[in-house]
Protein backbone atom coordinates (compact mmCIF):
# COMPACT_ATOMS: atom_id res chain seq x y z
CA UNK A 1 0.00 0.00 0.00
CA UNK A 2 2.80 2.41 0.91
CA UNK A 3 4.65 1.80 -2.36
CA UNK A 4 1.50 2.61 -4.36
CA UNK A 5 1.01 5.84 -2.45
CA UNK A 6 4.62 6.80 -3.03
CA UNK A 7 4.38 6.22 -6.77
CA UNK A 8 1.16 8.19 -7.26
CA UNK A 9 2.75 11.68 -7.06
CA UNK A 10 5.47 10.61 -9.50
CA UNK A 11 2.88 9.41 -12.02
CA UNK A 12 0.94 12.65 -11.65
CA UNK A 13 4.09 14.71 -12.20
CA UNK A 14 4.95 12.77 -15.35
CA UNK A 15 1.50 13.38 -16.79
CA UNK A 16 1.59 17.05 -15.86
CA UNK A 17 5.06 17.54 -17.36
CA UNK A 18 4.02 16.16 -20.77
CA UNK A 19 3.48 19.20 -23.05
CA UNK A 20 0.03 19.58 -24.54
CA UNK A 21 -0.08 19.36 -28.33
CA UNK A 22 -2.33 21.54 -30.45
CA UNK A 23 -4.52 20.01 -33.11
CA UNK A 24 -2.29 21.49 -35.81
CA UNK A 25 0.97 20.22 -34.35
CA UNK A 26 -0.54 16.81 -33.72
CA UNK A 27 -1.85 16.57 -37.30
CA UNK A 28 1.52 17.77 -38.66
CA UNK A 29 3.36 15.13 -36.62
CA UNK A 30 1.11 12.35 -37.90
CA UNK A 31 1.39 13.65 -41.47
CA UNK A 32 5.19 13.48 -41.29
CA UNK A 33 5.06 10.01 -39.73
CA UNK A 34 3.00 8.74 -42.67
CA UNK A 35 4.80 7.41 -45.75
CA UNK A 36 2.10 8.82 -48.01
CA UNK A 37 2.30 12.20 -46.31
CA UNK A 38 6.09 12.45 -46.53
CA UNK A 39 6.28 11.45 -50.18
CA UNK A 40 3.33 13.66 -51.08
CA UNK A 41 4.89 16.66 -49.33
CA UNK A 42 8.22 16.15 -51.10
CA UNK A 43 6.72 15.69 -54.56
CA UNK A 44 4.19 18.53 -54.34
CA UNK A 45 6.72 20.83 -52.69
CA UNK A 46 9.21 20.21 -55.50
CA UNK A 47 6.57 20.77 -58.18
CA UNK A 48 5.34 24.01 -56.59
CA UNK A 49 8.94 25.20 -56.23
CA UNK A 50 9.54 24.54 -59.93
CA UNK A 51 6.36 26.38 -60.86
CA UNK A 52 7.39 29.41 -58.81
CA UNK A 53 11.09 29.64 -59.67
CA UNK A 54 11.52 28.40 -63.24
CA UNK A 55 9.75 31.34 -64.99
CA UNK A 56 11.91 33.72 -62.91
CA UNK A 57 15.24 31.91 -63.26
CA UNK A 58 14.74 30.97 -66.92
CA UNK A 59 12.27 33.21 -68.81
CA UNK A 60 10.74 31.37 -71.72
CA UNK A 61 9.01 32.43 -74.93
CA UNK A 62 7.55 29.29 -76.56
CA UNK A 63 6.96 31.12 -79.84
CA UNK A 64 10.70 31.64 -80.43
CA UNK A 65 12.00 28.33 -79.09
CA UNK A 66 11.79 26.20 -82.25
CA UNK A 67 14.88 24.90 -84.03
CA UNK A 68 14.03 22.55 -86.90
CA UNK A 69 17.61 21.28 -87.03
CA UNK A 70 16.91 19.44 -83.74
CA UNK A 71 13.48 18.17 -84.81
CA UNK A 72 12.56 15.05 -82.79
CA UNK A 73 16.09 14.81 -81.40
CA UNK A 74 16.58 11.94 -78.97
CA UNK A 75 17.50 12.62 -75.31
CA UNK A 76 21.08 13.87 -74.99
CA UNK A 77 23.19 16.24 -72.91
CA UNK A 78 21.90 19.13 -74.98
CA UNK A 79 18.28 18.00 -74.71
CA UNK A 80 17.88 15.80 -71.58
CA UNK A 81 14.33 14.79 -72.55
CA UNK A 82 14.85 15.14 -76.29
CA UNK A 83 13.16 17.62 -78.63
CA UNK A 84 9.70 17.76 -80.22
CA UNK A 85 8.84 17.95 -83.91
CA UNK A 86 9.70 21.65 -84.03
CA UNK A 87 13.02 21.14 -82.28
CA UNK A 88 11.84 22.61 -78.98
CA UNK A 89 13.51 21.28 -75.84
CA UNK A 90 11.00 19.00 -74.08
CA UNK A 91 12.68 19.27 -70.68
CA UNK A 92 12.42 23.05 -70.72
CA UNK A 93 8.83 22.97 -71.95
CA UNK A 94 7.83 20.51 -69.21
CA UNK A 95 9.38 22.73 -66.53
CA UNK A 96 7.56 25.82 -67.81
CA UNK A 97 4.36 23.81 -68.32
CA UNK A 98 4.34 23.19 -64.57
CA UNK A 99 3.11 26.74 -64.04
CA UNK A 100 0.17 26.22 -66.41
CA UNK A 101 -0.88 22.96 -64.74
CA UNK A 102 -0.56 24.37 -61.21
CA UNK A 103 -2.49 27.49 -62.21
CA UNK A 104 -5.32 25.32 -63.52
CA UNK A 105 -5.27 23.09 -60.45
CA UNK A 106 -5.24 25.82 -57.81
CA UNK A 107 -7.68 28.18 -59.55
CA UNK A 108 -10.11 25.32 -60.15
CA UNK A 109 -10.10 24.14 -56.53
CA UNK A 110 -10.47 27.76 -55.36
CA UNK A 111 -13.60 28.15 -57.48
CA UNK A 112 -15.06 24.70 -56.91
CA UNK A 113 -14.12 24.66 -53.24
CA UNK A 114 -15.76 28.03 -52.62
CA UNK A 115 -18.97 27.38 -54.56
CA UNK A 116 -19.26 23.73 -53.52
CA UNK A 117 -18.68 24.55 -49.85
CA UNK A 118 -21.38 27.25 -49.80
CA UNK A 119 -23.88 25.01 -51.59
CA UNK A 120 -23.08 22.07 -49.30
CA UNK A 121 -23.44 24.27 -46.22
CA UNK A 122 -26.83 25.54 -47.33
CA UNK A 123 -28.10 22.09 -48.29
CA UNK A 124 -26.94 20.42 -45.09
CA UNK A 125 -27.93 23.20 -42.68
CA UNK A 126 -31.35 24.22 -43.99
CA UNK A 127 -32.49 20.83 -45.31
CA UNK A 128 -36.00 20.59 -46.74
CA UNK A 129 -36.63 22.09 -50.16
CA UNK A 130 -33.28 23.91 -50.14
CA UNK A 131 -31.48 20.60 -49.76
CA UNK A 132 -33.65 18.95 -52.41
CA UNK A 133 -33.14 21.67 -55.04
CA UNK A 134 -29.38 21.97 -54.54
CA UNK A 135 -28.70 18.25 -54.45
CA UNK A 136 -30.91 17.51 -57.47
CA UNK A 137 -28.86 20.02 -59.46
CA UNK A 138 -25.70 18.30 -58.22
CA UNK A 139 -27.15 14.94 -59.23
CA UNK A 140 -27.74 16.28 -62.74
CA UNK A 141 -24.09 17.34 -62.96
CA UNK A 142 -22.96 13.94 -61.69
CA UNK A 143 -25.18 12.15 -64.21
CA UNK A 144 -22.84 13.21 -67.02
CA UNK A 145 -19.34 11.71 -67.35
CA UNK A 146 -17.05 14.48 -66.12
CA UNK A 147 -14.81 14.58 -69.18
CA UNK A 148 -17.78 14.67 -71.57
CA UNK A 149 -19.38 17.52 -69.64
CA UNK A 150 -16.09 19.43 -69.69
CA UNK A 151 -15.73 18.84 -73.45
CA UNK A 152 -19.27 20.12 -74.02
CA UNK A 153 -18.64 23.30 -72.03
CA UNK A 154 -15.36 24.04 -73.83
CA UNK A 155 -16.93 23.25 -77.20
CA UNK A 156 -19.66 25.83 -76.55
CA UNK A 157 -17.38 28.53 -75.14
CA UNK A 158 -14.31 27.91 -77.29
CA UNK A 159 -10.89 26.37 -76.65
CA UNK A 160 -8.72 28.45 -74.30
CA UNK A 161 -7.03 28.22 -70.92
CA UNK A 162 -9.74 30.31 -69.24
CA UNK A 163 -12.55 28.18 -70.63
CA UNK A 164 -10.69 25.04 -69.58
CA UNK A 165 -10.63 26.33 -66.00
CA UNK A 166 -14.36 27.13 -66.15
CA UNK A 167 -15.21 23.70 -67.56
CA UNK A 168 -13.14 21.77 -65.00
CA UNK A 169 -14.56 23.93 -62.18
CA UNK A 170 -18.17 23.26 -63.19
CA UNK A 171 -17.45 19.53 -63.31
CA UNK A 172 -15.96 19.53 -59.81
CA UNK A 173 -18.57 21.54 -57.88
CA UNK A 174 -20.87 18.58 -57.23
CA UNK A 175 -18.17 16.57 -55.46
CA UNK A 176 -17.42 19.36 -52.97
CA UNK A 177 -21.10 20.03 -52.32
CA UNK A 178 -21.79 16.39 -51.49
CA UNK A 179 -18.78 16.09 -49.17
CA UNK A 180 -19.62 19.30 -47.27
CA UNK A 181 -23.30 18.43 -47.01
CA UNK A 182 -22.55 15.02 -45.48
CA UNK A 183 -20.36 16.62 -42.81
CA UNK A 184 -22.78 19.45 -42.05
CA UNK A 185 -25.64 17.00 -41.51
CA UNK A 186 -23.79 15.59 -38.49
CA UNK A 187 -22.19 18.80 -37.21
CA UNK A 188 -25.45 20.79 -37.18
CA UNK A 189 -26.81 18.51 -34.42
CA UNK A 190 -23.92 19.23 -32.02
CA UNK A 191 -24.62 20.92 -28.69
CA UNK A 192 -22.70 24.10 -29.47
CA UNK A 193 -24.82 24.64 -32.59
CA UNK A 194 -28.03 24.19 -30.62
CA UNK A 195 -26.71 26.59 -27.96
CA UNK A 196 -25.97 29.21 -30.63
CA UNK A 197 -29.51 28.88 -31.97
CA UNK A 198 -31.00 29.26 -28.48
CA UNK A 199 -29.21 32.55 -27.81
CA UNK A 200 -30.40 33.98 -31.13
CA UNK A 201 -27.32 33.69 -33.35
CA UNK A 202 -28.23 34.10 -37.04
CA UNK A 203 -28.11 31.25 -39.53
CA UNK A 204 -25.27 32.78 -41.54
CA UNK A 205 -23.16 33.24 -38.44
CA UNK A 206 -23.85 29.68 -37.28
CA UNK A 207 -22.90 28.23 -40.67
CA UNK A 208 -19.65 30.15 -41.14
CA UNK A 209 -18.49 30.62 -37.54
CA UNK A 210 -19.57 27.39 -35.89
CA UNK A 211 -20.26 24.69 -38.48
CA UNK A 212 -17.71 25.44 -41.22
CA UNK A 213 -14.60 25.58 -38.95
CA UNK A 214 -15.55 22.18 -37.55
CA UNK A 215 -16.00 20.73 -41.03
CA UNK A 216 -12.65 21.74 -42.50
CA UNK A 217 -10.86 18.39 -42.28
CA UNK A 218 -12.69 16.62 -45.14
CA UNK A 219 -12.73 19.86 -47.16
CA UNK A 220 -8.94 20.18 -46.91
CA UNK A 221 -8.50 16.58 -48.05
CA UNK A 222 -10.96 17.10 -50.91
CA UNK A 223 -9.12 20.25 -52.02
CA UNK A 224 -5.74 18.51 -52.01
CA UNK A 225 -6.95 15.57 -54.06
CA UNK A 226 -8.98 17.95 -56.24
CA UNK A 227 -5.83 19.71 -57.45
CA UNK A 228 -4.56 16.48 -58.97
CA UNK A 229 -7.95 15.69 -60.49
CA UNK A 230 -8.20 19.16 -62.04
CA UNK A 231 -4.73 18.85 -63.56
CA UNK A 232 -5.61 15.44 -65.00
CA UNK A 233 -8.89 16.66 -66.52
CA UNK A 234 -7.20 19.75 -67.95
CA UNK A 235 -4.49 17.56 -69.49
CA UNK A 236 -7.18 15.43 -71.12
CA UNK A 237 -8.78 18.54 -72.60
CA UNK A 238 -5.36 19.72 -73.76
CA UNK A 239 -4.76 16.36 -75.44
CA UNK A 240 -8.01 16.84 -77.37
CA UNK A 241 -6.98 20.36 -78.40
CA UNK A 242 -9.52 22.01 -76.11
CA UNK A 243 -7.16 23.35 -73.46
CA UNK A 244 -4.33 25.89 -73.54
CA UNK A 245 -3.57 26.60 -77.18
CA UNK A 246 -0.19 26.27 -78.96
CA UNK A 247 2.54 27.28 -78.54
CA UNK A 248 1.85 27.20 -74.77
CA UNK A 249 3.80 24.31 -73.16
CA UNK A 250 0.77 22.48 -71.73
CA UNK A 251 1.44 18.83 -70.87
CA UNK A 252 -1.67 17.35 -72.46
CA UNK A 253 -1.06 19.26 -75.69
CA UNK A 254 2.56 18.06 -75.68
CA UNK A 255 1.39 14.45 -75.55
CA UNK A 256 -1.03 15.08 -78.41
CA UNK A 257 1.77 16.69 -80.41
CA UNK A 258 3.97 13.62 -79.99
CA UNK A 259 1.31 10.94 -80.52
CA UNK A 260 1.75 10.75 -84.35
CA UNK A 261 5.46 10.02 -83.76
CA UNK A 262 4.99 7.55 -80.92
CA UNK A 263 6.84 4.68 -82.63
CA UNK A 264 9.75 6.73 -83.95
CA UNK A 265 10.10 9.23 -81.08
CA UNK A 266 8.41 7.85 -77.93
CA UNK A 267 10.21 10.39 -75.72
CA UNK A 268 7.83 13.07 -77.03
CA UNK A 269 4.98 11.31 -75.22
CA UNK A 270 6.70 9.55 -72.32
CA UNK A 271 8.19 12.54 -70.54
CA UNK A 272 5.09 14.80 -70.55
CA UNK A 273 3.08 11.76 -69.44
CA UNK A 274 5.47 11.17 -66.55
CA UNK A 275 5.15 14.83 -65.54
CA UNK A 276 1.37 14.44 -65.33
CA UNK A 277 1.64 11.13 -63.49
CA UNK A 278 4.06 12.33 -60.80
CA UNK A 279 2.16 15.58 -60.24
CA UNK A 280 -1.21 13.89 -59.82
CA UNK A 281 0.34 11.09 -57.73
CA UNK A 282 2.01 13.63 -55.43
CA UNK A 283 -1.22 15.48 -54.70
CA UNK A 284 -3.14 12.22 -54.23
CA UNK A 285 -0.54 10.90 -51.76
CA UNK A 286 -0.63 14.18 -49.88
CA UNK A 287 -4.41 13.98 -49.75
CA UNK A 288 -4.25 10.44 -48.36
CA UNK A 289 -1.73 11.55 -45.75
CA UNK A 290 -3.88 14.52 -44.73
CA UNK A 291 -6.95 12.31 -44.48
CA UNK A 292 -5.20 10.10 -41.93
CA UNK A 293 -3.55 13.03 -40.13
CA UNK A 294 -6.81 14.96 -39.72
CA UNK A 295 -8.89 11.96 -38.62
CA UNK A 296 -9.85 12.68 -34.98
CA UNK A 297 -10.24 8.98 -34.26
CA UNK A 298 -6.52 8.47 -34.86
CA UNK A 299 -5.42 11.22 -32.47
CA UNK A 300 -3.46 9.83 -29.55
Order of alpha helices (4+ residues) and beta strands (2+ residues): alpha-alpha-alpha-alpha-alpha-alpha-alpha-alpha-alpha-alpha-alpha
